[in-house]
Amino acid sequence: MTLEKTAPVAVPPRRRRVGPIVALSVLLGATIASVMIGSNHVDPPDIWRALTAYDGSATDRIIVDLRIPRTAAVIVVGIGVGLAGALIQALTRNPLGDPGILGVNAGASLFVTVGVAFGAATPLDYLPLAFLGALVVIAAVGIIGSAGRGGPDPVRLTLSGAALSAVFLGITTGLTLLDPVTFAHLRSWTAGSVVERGWDVVLPVIPFVAIGVAIALAASRSLTMLGLGDDLARSLGTRPVLVRILSIAAITLLAGSATAVAGPIGFLGLAVPHVARWLVGPDQKRIFVLTMVLAPAFLLLSDIVARVVLWPAEVPVGVVTAFLGAPVLIVLVRRARASTL
């Protein structure tokens, strides 16, 4: 299995200018729609009244206590998963890199499942466990994928992540089957869900996501240089080892936080960075910034679909992102130019 290397395609200036504006517009529209749409539809005037003159009515409680915190949770998770995927692709030079394919989600899920067996019961309890699981998998994939001559290899990294993911998911499934009662509340979480995520869950993870974002943006220029090769990057003043350590720390914070809140969300971190790259070109800082707009917008739209597709029941948002993201993976595998890093 090889990934064809092709020269980066020049991005038309008009696309580079218009793309971010369209992305921001979609995010704004998706945010408003997320507050409006659900089992009880509300109108924009209701939202404004609830925010400015809250009176405790049923509509106000739905908006302020349920819809807005859930929307915030989706935005935070979208930023975490999307940016973690963009970082993994930039760090490994692997167009198929994302927290799911490289096993980060599976590792975080396994550690959370083990924690539940020992009494962890809320997403706040899951947070340190998800961090630890993400860090262990990233380190293991990096060590395995870097073994042998030539340093890190995209194919070895992908295969290592897939293998570890299969092992960890098998262990997780086995544990949940041993005691279905204890792990019953994990079923929706492992499918990727933001149902009943309030401020008590969202606010504690925001600082970790913010730190991860700051590290990613600080390392973005150096990651762009690393794309030219370690020797040339070093001659331009970049310290490859430090950049990789900082990137791993940011991936752990972003992916761990997102997984703790919503469980494993598949394909989001794979597809969105490629769309951002198509819009703004190979500069990693531009890709990171646009990914932080596109990823929450896509996840908000997926969450809206999850609410209405089987109304009045809800589908876990992770199922919707997998359904929509799988065709993107097929396109990337079949079109090498689309996946050039």
C-alpha positions as CSV (number, residue, x, y, z in Angstrom):
1,M,0.0,0.0,0.0
2,T,1.5,3.3,-1.0
3,L,0.2,6.9,-1.1
4,E,1.1,8.6,-4.3
5,K,3.0,11.9,-3.8
6,T,1.9,14.7,-6.1
7,A,2.6,18.4,-6.1
8,P,0.3,20.6,-4.1
9,V,-2.4,22.1,-6.2
10,A,-2.5,25.9,-6.3
11,V,-5.5,27.4,-4.6
12,P,-7.3,30.1,-6.6
13,P,-7.3,33.4,-4.7
14,R,-11.0,33.7,-5.0
15,R,-11.5,30.4,-3.2
16,R,-9.1,31.3,-0.5
17,R,-11.0,34.6,0.2
18,V,-14.6,33.3,-0.2
19,G,-14.1,29.9,1.5
20,P,-13.6,31.2,5.1
21,I,-16.5,33.6,4.7
22,V,-18.9,30.8,3.6
23,A,-17.6,28.6,6.4
24,L,-18.3,31.3,9.0
25,S,-21.8,31.8,7.6
26,V,-22.5,28.1,7.8
27,L,-21.3,27.9,11.4
28,L,-23.5,30.9,12.4
29,G,-26.5,29.4,10.6
30,A,-25.9,26.0,12.1
31,T,-25.6,27.4,15.6
32,I,-28.9,29.2,15.3
33,A,-30.6,26.2,13.8
34,S,-29.2,24.0,16.6
35,V,-31.0,26.1,19.2
36,M,-34.2,26.2,17.2
37,I,-34.6,22.7,16.0
38,G,-35.6,19.7,18.1
39,S,-38.6,17.9,19.5
40,N,-40.0,21.3,20.4
41,H,-39.4,23.9,17.7
42,V,-38.7,27.5,18.8
43,D,-38.4,30.6,16.7
44,P,-35.7,33.3,16.7
45,P,-37.8,35.8,18.8
46,D,-38.2,33.1,21.4
47,I,-34.4,32.7,21.6
48,W,-33.9,36.4,22.0
49,R,-36.5,36.7,24.7
50,A,-35.1,33.8,26.6
51,L,-31.6,35.4,26.5
52,T,-32.7,38.9,27.5
53,A,-35.8,38.3,29.6
54,Y,-35.7,34.8,31.0
55,D,-38.9,34.1,33.0
56,G,-38.6,30.3,33.6
57,S,-41.2,29.3,31.1
58,A,-41.0,25.9,29.5
59,T,-39.7,27.4,26.2
60,D,-37.1,29.5,28.1
61,R,-35.9,26.4,30.0
62,I,-35.6,24.4,26.8
63,I,-33.5,27.1,25.2
64,V,-31.3,28.2,28.1
65,D,-30.9,25.0,30.0
66,L,-30.9,22.4,27.2
67,R,-30.4,23.7,23.7
68,I,-27.7,26.3,24.3
69,P,-25.4,24.1,26.5
70,R,-25.9,21.2,24.0
71,T,-24.9,23.5,21.1
72,A,-21.9,24.7,23.0
73,A,-20.9,21.1,23.7
74,V,-21.1,20.3,20.0
75,I,-18.9,23.3,19.1
76,V,-16.3,22.4,21.7
77,V,-16.3,18.8,20.5
78,G,-16.1,19.8,16.9
79,I,-13.1,22.0,17.5
80,G,-11.4,19.3,19.5
81,V,-11.9,16.5,17.0
82,G,-11.4,18.5,13.9
83,L,-8.2,20.2,15.1
84,A,-6.8,17.0,16.5
85,G,-7.3,15.4,13.0
86,A,-5.6,18.3,11.3
87,L,-2.7,18.1,13.7
88,I,-2.3,14.3,13.2
89,Q,-2.3,14.8,9.4
90,A,0.3,17.5,9.6
91,L,2.5,15.7,12.1
92,T,2.5,12.3,10.4
93,R,2.2,13.6,6.8
94,N,-0.6,11.0,6.6
95,P,-3.6,12.0,4.5
96,L,-5.7,9.3,6.3
97,G,-4.8,10.4,9.8
98,D,-7.5,11.2,12.3
99,P,-8.2,10.3,16.0
100,G,-10.3,7.4,14.9
101,I,-8.1,5.8,12.3
102,L,-5.0,6.2,14.4
103,G,-6.7,4.5,17.4
104,V,-6.8,7.6,19.7
105,N,-10.6,7.3,20.1
106,A,-10.4,3.5,20.8
107,G,-7.6,4.1,23.4
108,A,-9.6,6.8,25.2
109,S,-12.7,4.6,25.1
110,L,-10.9,1.7,26.6
111,F,-9.5,3.7,29.5
112,V,-12.9,5.2,30.1
113,T,-14.5,1.8,30.1
114,V,-12.0,0.5,32.6
115,G,-12.6,3.6,34.7
116,V,-16.4,2.9,34.7
117,A,-15.7,-0.6,36.0
118,F,-14.0,1.1,39.0
119,G,-16.7,3.7,39.6
120,A,-16.3,6.5,37.1
121,A,-19.9,7.7,36.3
122,T,-19.9,11.1,34.6
123,P,-18.1,12.8,31.7
124,L,-16.1,14.7,34.3
125,D,-14.8,11.4,35.6
126,Y,-14.0,10.4,32.1
127,L,-11.8,13.4,31.4
128,P,-8.4,12.3,32.9
129,L,-9.0,8.7,31.7
130,A,-9.6,9.9,28.1
131,F,-6.5,12.0,28.3
132,L,-4.4,9.1,29.5
133,G,-5.9,6.7,26.9
134,A,-5.2,9.2,24.1
135,L,-1.6,9.7,25.2
136,V,-0.9,6.0,25.5
137,V,-2.2,5.3,22.0
138,I,-0.4,8.2,20.4
139,A,2.9,7.2,22.0
140,A,2.4,3.5,21.0
141,V,1.5,4.4,17.4
142,G,4.4,6.8,17.1
143,I,6.9,4.2,18.4
144,I,5.6,1.4,16.2
145,G,5.2,3.6,13.1
146,S,8.7,5.0,13.6
147,A,10.5,1.6,13.9
148,G,13.0,0.7,11.3
149,R,14.8,2.8,8.8
150,G,13.5,6.1,7.4
151,G,11.7,7.3,10.6
152,P,7.9,7.7,10.7
153,D,6.1,6.2,7.7
154,P,2.5,7.2,6.9
155,V,1.5,3.6,6.0
156,R,3.1,2.1,9.1
157,L,1.4,4.7,11.3
158,T,-2.0,4.0,9.7
159,L,-1.6,0.2,10.0
160,S,-0.3,0.5,13.6
161,G,-3.3,2.7,14.6
162,A,-5.8,0.4,12.9
163,A,-4.3,-2.7,14.6
164,L,-4.3,-1.0,18.1
165,S,-7.8,0.3,17.5
166,A,-9.1,-3.2,16.7
167,V,-7.4,-4.6,19.8
168,F,-8.7,-1.9,22.1
169,L,-12.2,-2.0,20.7
170,G,-12.3,-5.8,21.2
171,I,-11.2,-5.4,24.8
172,T,-13.8,-2.6,25.3
173,T,-16.6,-4.7,23.8
174,G,-15.6,-7.7,25.9
175,L,-15.7,-5.7,29.1
176,T,-19.1,-4.3,28.4
177,L,-20.5,-7.7,27.6
178,L,-19.2,-9.1,30.9
179,D,-21.4,-6.7,32.9
180,P,-24.1,-5.1,30.7
181,V,-25.8,-3.5,33.7
182,T,-22.7,-1.6,34.9
183,F,-21.9,-0.4,31.4
184,A,-25.5,0.3,30.2
185,H,-25.0,4.1,30.4
186,L,-22.0,3.9,28.2
187,R,-23.9,2.6,25.2
188,S,-24.9,6.0,23.8
189,W,-21.5,7.5,24.8
190,T,-19.5,4.9,22.9
191,A,-21.7,5.7,19.8
192,G,-20.9,9.4,20.1
193,S,-23.6,11.4,21.8
194,V,-24.1,14.9,23.1
195,V,-27.6,14.3,24.7
196,E,-28.0,15.9,28.1
197,R,-24.6,17.6,28.0
198,G,-25.0,20.7,30.2
199,W,-22.7,23.4,31.4
200,D,-21.4,21.2,34.2
201,V,-19.8,19.0,31.5
202,V,-18.8,21.7,28.9
203,L,-17.2,24.4,31.1
204,P,-14.5,22.1,32.7
205,V,-13.2,21.0,29.3
206,I,-13.0,24.4,27.7
207,P,-9.7,25.3,29.3
208,F,-8.1,22.1,28.0
209,V,-9.4,22.6,24.5
210,A,-8.2,26.3,24.6
211,I,-4.7,25.2,25.6
212,G,-4.7,22.6,22.8
213,V,-5.8,25.2,20.3
214,A,-3.1,27.7,21.5
215,I,-0.4,25.0,21.2
216,A,-1.6,24.0,17.8
217,L,-1.5,27.5,16.5
218,A,1.9,28.2,18.0
219,A,3.3,25.1,16.3
220,S,1.5,25.6,13.0
221,R,4.4,27.4,11.2
222,S,6.9,24.8,12.3
223,L,4.6,22.0,11.2
224,T,4.5,23.7,7.7
225,M,8.3,23.7,7.7
226,L,8.4,20.0,8.7
227,G,6.5,19.2,5.5
228,L,9.7,20.1,3.7
229,G,11.7,17.5,5.6
230,D,13.5,17.6,9.0
231,D,16.9,18.7,7.6
232,L,15.5,21.7,5.7
233,A,13.1,22.6,8.6
234,R,16.1,22.5,11.0
235,S,18.0,24.8,8.7
236,L,15.1,27.3,8.8
237,G,15.2,27.4,12.6
238,T,12.6,24.7,13.4
239,R,13.2,22.2,16.2
240,P,11.5,19.0,15.0
241,V,11.6,17.1,18.3
242,L,10.1,20.0,20.2
243,V,7.4,20.5,17.6
244,R,6.4,16.8,17.7
245,I,6.3,16.9,21.5
246,L,4.1,20.0,21.5
247,S,1.9,18.5,18.8
248,I,1.4,15.3,20.7
249,A,0.4,17.3,23.8
250,A,-2.1,19.3,21.8
251,I,-3.6,16.2,20.2
252,T,-4.0,14.6,23.6
253,L,-5.7,17.6,25.1
254,L,-8.0,18.1,22.1
255,A,-9.0,14.5,21.4
256,G,-9.1,13.6,25.1
257,S,-11.4,16.5,25.9
258,A,-13.7,15.8,23.0
259,T,-13.9,12.1,23.7
260,A,-14.7,12.7,27.4
261,V,-17.7,14.9,26.5
262,A,-19.2,13.1,23.5
263,G,-17.5,9.7,23.2
264,P,-15.6,8.7,20.0
265,I,-16.7,10.8,16.9
266,G,-15.6,9.2,13.7
267,F,-14.5,10.7,10.4
268,L,-14.9,14.3,11.4
269,G,-11.1,14.7,12.0
270,L,-10.4,13.0,8.8
271,A,-12.7,14.8,6.3
272,V,-12.7,18.4,7.6
273,P,-9.0,19.1,7.4
274,H,-9.0,18.0,3.7
275,V,-11.8,20.4,3.0
276,A,-9.9,23.2,4.7
277,R,-6.8,22.3,2.8
278,W,-8.7,22.4,-0.5
279,L,-10.0,25.9,0.4
280,V,-6.9,27.6,1.7
281,G,-3.9,25.6,0.6
282,P,-1.0,23.9,2.4
283,D,-0.3,26.5,5.1
284,Q,-1.0,24.8,8.4
285,K,-2.1,27.9,10.3
286,R,-4.8,28.6,7.7
287,I,-5.8,25.0,7.8
288,F,-6.1,24.9,11.6
289,V,-8.1,28.1,11.8
290,L,-10.5,27.1,9.1
291,T,-10.8,23.6,10.5
292,M,-12.0,25.2,13.8
293,V,-14.8,26.8,11.9
294,L,-15.7,23.9,9.5
295,A,-15.6,21.1,12.1
296,P,-18.1,22.5,14.6
297,A,-20.4,23.6,11.7
298,F,-20.4,20.0,10.2
299,L,-21.0,18.5,13.7
300,L,-23.8,20.9,14.4
301,L,-25.5,20.0,11.1
302,S,-24.9,16.3,11.9
303,D,-26.5,16.8,15.3
304,I,-29.5,18.5,13.8
305,V,-29.9,15.5,11.4
306,A,-29.5,13.1,14.4
307,R,-32.5,14.9,16.2
308,V,-34.9,14.8,13.3
309,V,-34.1,11.7,11.2
310,L,-36.0,9.4,13.5
311,W,-38.1,12.0,15.3
312,P,-39.3,11.9,18.1
313,A,-36.3,9.5,18.9
314,E,-32.7,10.6,18.4
315,V,-29.8,9.0,16.8
316,P,-26.3,9.4,18.3
317,V,-24.4,12.1,16.4
318,G,-21.5,9.8,16.0
319,V,-23.6,7.5,13.8
320,V,-24.5,10.4,11.5
321,T,-20.9,11.6,11.2
322,A,-19.8,8.1,10.3
323,F,-22.6,7.8,7.7
324,L,-21.7,11.2,6.1
325,G,-17.9,10.8,6.5
326,A,-17.5,7.3,5.0
327,P,-18.0,8.5,1.4
328,V,-15.3,11.1,2.0
329,L,-12.8,8.4,3.0
330,I,-13.6,6.4,-0.1
331,V,-13.0,9.5,-2.3
332,L,-9.7,10.2,-0.5
333,V,-8.5,6.7,-1.1
334,R,-9.4,6.8,-4.8
335,R,-8.1,10.3,-5.6
336,A,-4.5,10.7,-4.5
337,R,-4.4,14.3,-5.5
338,A,-7.2,15.2,-3.1
339,S,-5.2,13.7,-0.2
340,T,-1.8,15.4,-1.0
341,L,-0.2,16.9,2.1
